Amino acid sequence: MQAEQVTGPVAFHGEGPVWSTRWGGLRWVDMLAGDVLQLDQDGSVLRTHVGEVAAALRPRRGGGAVIGVRRGFALEEPDGSLTHLPELWGGDDVRMNDGGCDPDGRFYCGSMAYDERPGAGALYRLDPDRSVAVVLRGVTISNGLEWSPDGTSAYYVDSPTHQISVFDYSAERGLERRRPLAKVDALPDGLTVDADGGVWVALYDDHAVHRYGPGGDLDARVDVPAGRVTACTFGGDELDRLFITTSREGLPAGADPSAGSLYAADVGVRGVPTREFAG
């Protein structure tokens, strides 16, 4: 399968696409610019600055969004105003990177060191009462996180491990019993899950998105013209389009002119509705 270009290179480091009818369609982030991008109905891209880093976002059940920012979390209200919650750490060597919501309305976001120092990151959970817990320590580049359609499993990527991990999940016990789902030859980045339980993972250094079945077998590939493929999500009125973000971080000037563009592909399956933050 081949992805088609939807926008020009609108992002330096495009990441974290999310489709929600609450905000009228697709949003994603230009992470290192600290901007949230939104695809308008006419194909134009709206840009909103939220901080030094815009790492990941999900809709809130009452309207607005929850956003992972450089050192923690921020809440966008339905009127567009922004509240930054207390920072979780000081210093300039670590930032938030990617995240998602569990079936019980809690938002997770993982961190990484700017120099990709091994073990410097962690996975944080923001609860609806605005308390924060660390649920996983010692990760390097905390990336894709999404739950199975029935909510009993969670899929997760720590990119340098070159694997997709799967956890058991329950509201009472959270994430437990981590184990490998699939080994990935390329560098895995963000991921999403379809309605049949397939896991779609962006390959940062392989111009592609792979689909792995619930048993871990590779069964589909979407080729992406741009390099630095970062993340994917299902969207459209029927959740039957796979939207794919790309980056031009680290590329020489003039190389890969379409990097940073948004892409989409019809892949023959549907996604599941975006899980929302309950706070």
Secondary structure, 3 states (H helix, E strand, C coil): CECEECCCCCCCEEEEEEEEHHHCEEEEEEHHHCEEEEECCCCCEEEEECCCCEEEEEEECCCCEEEEECCEEEEECCCCCEEECCCCCCCCCEEEEEEEECCCCCEEEEEEECCCCCCCEEEEEECCCCCEEEEEEEECEEEEEEECCCCCEEEEEEHHHCEEEEEEEECCCEEEEEEEEEECCCCEEEEEEECCCCEEEEECCCCEEEEECCCCCEEEEEECCCCCEEEEEEECCCCCEEEEEEECCCCCCCCCCCCCCEEEEECCCCECCCCCECC
